[in-house]
Amino acid sequence: MIVVDNCILSSLSKIDRLDLLKSFKNLFTTPGVIEEALRSEDTKIIESISSALDDWLIVKPIKKPQNIPDLQTEHPALSYIDCELILLCKEQKCILLTDDTKLITISENNFNIETFDFFEFLITLKNRKKLGTKDINKIVTDLEKKDHYKFSKDKLKLLLD
């Protein structure tokens, strides 16, 4: 099971590739992530995520939202939504898909939550033969143009080899 953060949902929406997430079974997100995404002023994000919600994207609320203030007190760098993601991962014993470095670090180091980022997501799709080099090259190019997203040279080489 995988919990996805808004940074991934938004980036994939901007390049019309949100469907890539359907390659993973038991993928879901939190109400806070959806609220944040739908507050976007980017109609492409709103339309893409709204469509996914109607079709395949599952929203799971956390069981004990009352624990969020304590978590934020312990880790002031975390937003409400970050806390929601961490608590859902802990409750469901699942992986967190995010590109938020701070969230990754705290999730892994303080909560033993397995995480993966955009690079690892694309490598997984490549290894599963869901994406070829040509597809990945287009995704990387689109991410750079439409979301100002760049991979390091080392990661880019691994993606495109």
C-alpha positions as a Markdown table, in Angstrom:
| # | Residue | x | y | z |
|---|---|---|---|---|
| 1 | Met | 0.0 | 0.0 | 0.0 |
| 2 | Ile | 1.2 | 3.5 | -0.9 |
| 3 | Val | 0.1 | 6.9 | 0.4 |
| 4 | Val | 0.8 | 9.7 | -2.1 |
| 5 | Asp | 1.6 | 13.3 | -1.3 |
| 6 | Asn | 0.3 | 16.4 | -3.2 |
| 7 | Cys | 3.7 | 17.2 | -4.7 |
| 8 | Ile | 3.6 | 14.0 | -6.7 |
| 9 | Leu | -0.1 | 14.4 | -7.6 |
| 10 | Ser | 0.4 | 17.9 | -8.7 |
| 11 | Ser | 3.6 | 17.3 | -10.8 |
| 12 | Leu | 2.0 | 14.3 | -12.6 |
| 13 | Ser | -1.2 | 16.3 | -13.2 |
| 14 | Lys | 0.7 | 19.2 | -14.8 |
| 15 | Ile | 2.2 | 16.8 | -17.3 |
| 16 | Asp | -1.0 | 14.8 | -17.9 |
| 17 | Arg | 0.5 | 11.7 | -16.5 |
| 18 | Leu | -1.4 | 11.2 | -13.2 |
| 19 | Asp | -2.5 | 7.9 | -14.7 |
| 20 | Leu | 1.0 | 6.5 | -14.0 |
| 21 | Leu | 0.0 | 6.1 | -10.4 |
| 22 | Lys | -2.6 | 3.5 | -11.4 |
| 23 | Ser | 0.3 | 1.2 | -12.0 |
| 24 | Phe | 0.3 | 0.7 | -8.2 |
| 25 | Lys | -2.4 | -1.2 | -6.4 |
| 26 | Asn | -3.7 | 0.1 | -3.1 |
| 27 | Leu | -2.7 | 3.7 | -3.7 |
| 28 | Phe | -4.4 | 6.3 | -1.6 |
| 29 | Thr | -4.0 | 9.8 | -0.1 |
| 30 | Thr | -5.4 | 11.9 | 2.8 |
| 31 | Pro | -8.3 | 14.4 | 2.8 |
| 32 | Gly | -5.7 | 17.2 | 3.6 |
| 33 | Val | -3.7 | 16.4 | 0.4 |
| 34 | Ile | -6.9 | 16.5 | -1.7 |
| 35 | Glu | -8.0 | 19.8 | -0.1 |
| 36 | Glu | -4.6 | 21.3 | -0.8 |
| 37 | Ala | -4.6 | 20.1 | -4.4 |
| 38 | Leu | -8.1 | 21.3 | -5.1 |
| 39 | Arg | -7.2 | 24.8 | -3.6 |
| 40 | Ser | -4.7 | 25.1 | -6.4 |
| 41 | Glu | -5.2 | 27.8 | -9.0 |
| 42 | Asp | -4.1 | 25.4 | -11.7 |
| 43 | Thr | -7.2 | 24.1 | -13.5 |
| 44 | Lys | -5.1 | 21.2 | -14.9 |
| 45 | Ile | -4.3 | 20.0 | -11.4 |
| 46 | Ile | -7.9 | 20.4 | -10.2 |
| 47 | Glu | -9.4 | 18.7 | -13.2 |
| 48 | Ser | -6.9 | 15.8 | -13.2 |
| 49 | Ile | -7.2 | 15.1 | -9.5 |
| 50 | Ser | -11.0 | 15.4 | -9.6 |
| 51 | Ser | -11.2 | 12.9 | -12.4 |
| 52 | Ala | -8.9 | 10.5 | -10.5 |
| 53 | Leu | -11.1 | 10.8 | -7.4 |
| 54 | Asp | -14.1 | 9.9 | -9.5 |
| 55 | Asp | -12.3 | 6.9 | -11.0 |
| 56 | Trp | -9.5 | 5.3 | -9.0 |
| 57 | Leu | -7.8 | 7.6 | -6.4 |
| 58 | Ile | -8.9 | 6.6 | -2.8 |
| 59 | Val | -9.0 | 9.1 | 0.0 |
| 60 | Lys | -8.5 | 7.6 | 3.5 |
| 61 | Pro | -8.9 | 9.7 | 6.6 |
| 62 | Ile | -6.7 | 9.0 | 9.6 |
| 63 | Lys | -8.3 | 7.2 | 12.6 |
| 64 | Lys | -7.0 | 9.6 | 15.2 |
| 65 | Pro | -6.7 | 13.2 | 13.9 |
| 66 | Gln | -6.5 | 14.4 | 17.5 |
| 67 | Asn | -2.9 | 13.1 | 17.5 |
| 68 | Ile | -1.8 | 15.7 | 14.9 |
| 69 | Pro | -1.2 | 18.6 | 17.3 |
| 70 | Asp | 1.1 | 16.5 | 19.4 |
| 71 | Leu | 3.0 | 15.4 | 16.3 |
| 72 | Gln | 3.3 | 19.0 | 15.2 |
| 73 | Thr | 4.6 | 20.0 | 18.7 |
| 74 | Glu | 7.2 | 17.2 | 18.5 |
| 75 | His | 8.2 | 18.1 | 14.9 |
| 76 | Pro | 7.5 | 21.8 | 14.3 |
| 77 | Ala | 8.8 | 21.6 | 10.7 |
| 78 | Leu | 5.9 | 19.4 | 9.7 |
| 79 | Ser | 2.7 | 20.8 | 8.4 |
| 80 | Tyr | -0.8 | 19.5 | 9.3 |
| 81 | Ile | -0.9 | 17.6 | 6.0 |
| 82 | Asp | 2.6 | 16.1 | 6.6 |
| 83 | Cys | 1.4 | 14.9 | 10.0 |
| 84 | Glu | -1.7 | 13.4 | 8.4 |
| 85 | Leu | 0.4 | 11.5 | 5.9 |
| 86 | Ile | 2.8 | 10.2 | 8.6 |
| 87 | Leu | -0.1 | 9.0 | 10.8 |
| 88 | Leu | -1.9 | 7.3 | 7.9 |
| 89 | Cys | 1.3 | 5.5 | 6.9 |
| 90 | Lys | 1.8 | 4.4 | 10.5 |
| 91 | Glu | -1.9 | 3.2 | 10.8 |
| 92 | Gln | -1.9 | 1.4 | 7.4 |
| 93 | Lys | 1.7 | 0.2 | 7.5 |
| 94 | Cys | 2.4 | 1.6 | 4.1 |
| 95 | Ile | 4.9 | 3.4 | 2.0 |
| 96 | Leu | 5.0 | 7.2 | 1.5 |
| 97 | Leu | 5.4 | 8.6 | -2.0 |
| 98 | Thr | 6.6 | 12.1 | -1.7 |
| 99 | Asp | 9.3 | 14.5 | -3.0 |
| 100 | Asp | 9.3 | 16.6 | 0.2 |
| 101 | Thr | 12.9 | 16.0 | 1.5 |
| 102 | Lys | 12.0 | 17.2 | 5.0 |
| 103 | Leu | 9.0 | 14.9 | 5.2 |
| 104 | Ile | 11.1 | 12.0 | 3.9 |
| 105 | Thr | 13.8 | 12.5 | 6.4 |
| 106 | Ile | 11.5 | 12.8 | 9.4 |
| 107 | Ser | 9.3 | 9.9 | 8.2 |
| 108 | Glu | 12.3 | 7.6 | 7.8 |
| 109 | Asn | 14.4 | 8.6 | 10.8 |
| 110 | Asn | 11.7 | 9.2 | 13.4 |
| 111 | Phe | 8.9 | 6.9 | 12.3 |
| 112 | Asn | 10.6 | 4.1 | 10.4 |
| 113 | Ile | 8.3 | 4.7 | 7.4 |
| 114 | Glu | 9.5 | 3.5 | 4.1 |
| 115 | Thr | 9.5 | 6.2 | 1.5 |
| 116 | Phe | 10.2 | 6.7 | -2.1 |
| 117 | Asp | 10.5 | 9.8 | -4.2 |
| 118 | Phe | 9.8 | 10.7 | -7.9 |
| 119 | Phe | 13.0 | 9.3 | -9.1 |
| 120 | Glu | 12.4 | 5.9 | -7.3 |
| 121 | Phe | 8.8 | 6.0 | -8.6 |
| 122 | Leu | 10.0 | 6.3 | -12.3 |
| 123 | Ile | 12.8 | 3.7 | -11.8 |
| 124 | Thr | 10.2 | 1.3 | -10.5 |
| 125 | Leu | 8.0 | 1.9 | -13.5 |
| 126 | Lys | 11.0 | 1.4 | -15.8 |
| 127 | Asn | 12.1 | -1.8 | -14.0 |
| 128 | Arg | 8.5 | -3.1 | -14.3 |
| 129 | Lys | 8.6 | -2.3 | -18.0 |
| 130 | Lys | 5.7 | 0.1 | -17.7 |
| 131 | Leu | 7.8 | 2.9 | -19.1 |
| 132 | Gly | 10.5 | 2.8 | -21.8 |
| 133 | Thr | 13.4 | 5.3 | -22.2 |
| 134 | Lys | 11.4 | 7.3 | -24.7 |
| 135 | Asp | 8.5 | 7.7 | -22.2 |
| 136 | Ile | 10.8 | 8.6 | -19.4 |
| 137 | Asn | 12.6 | 11.2 | -21.5 |
| 138 | Lys | 9.3 | 12.8 | -22.4 |
| 139 | Ile | 8.2 | 12.8 | -18.7 |
| 140 | Val | 11.5 | 14.3 | -17.6 |
| 141 | Thr | 11.3 | 17.0 | -20.4 |
| 142 | Asp | 7.7 | 17.8 | -19.5 |
| 143 | Leu | 8.4 | 18.0 | -15.8 |
| 144 | Glu | 11.2 | 20.5 | -16.5 |
| 145 | Lys | 9.1 | 22.6 | -18.8 |
| 146 | Lys | 5.8 | 22.5 | -16.9 |
| 147 | Asp | 6.8 | 22.1 | -13.3 |
| 148 | His | 10.4 | 23.4 | -13.2 |
| 149 | Tyr | 11.4 | 20.0 | -11.9 |
| 150 | Lys | 14.9 | 18.7 | -12.5 |
| 151 | Phe | 16.7 | 15.5 | -11.7 |
| 152 | Ser | 20.4 | 15.4 | -10.9 |
| 153 | Lys | 22.7 | 14.3 | -13.7 |
| 154 | Asp | 23.4 | 11.0 | -11.9 |
| 155 | Lys | 19.7 | 10.2 | -11.5 |
| 156 | Leu | 18.9 | 11.3 | -15.1 |
| 157 | Lys | 21.6 | 9.0 | -16.4 |
| 158 | Leu | 20.0 | 6.1 | -14.5 |
| 159 | Leu | 16.6 | 7.0 | -15.7 |
| 160 | Leu | 17.6 | 7.2 | -19.4 |
| 161 | Asp | 20.1 | 4.3 | -19.6 |
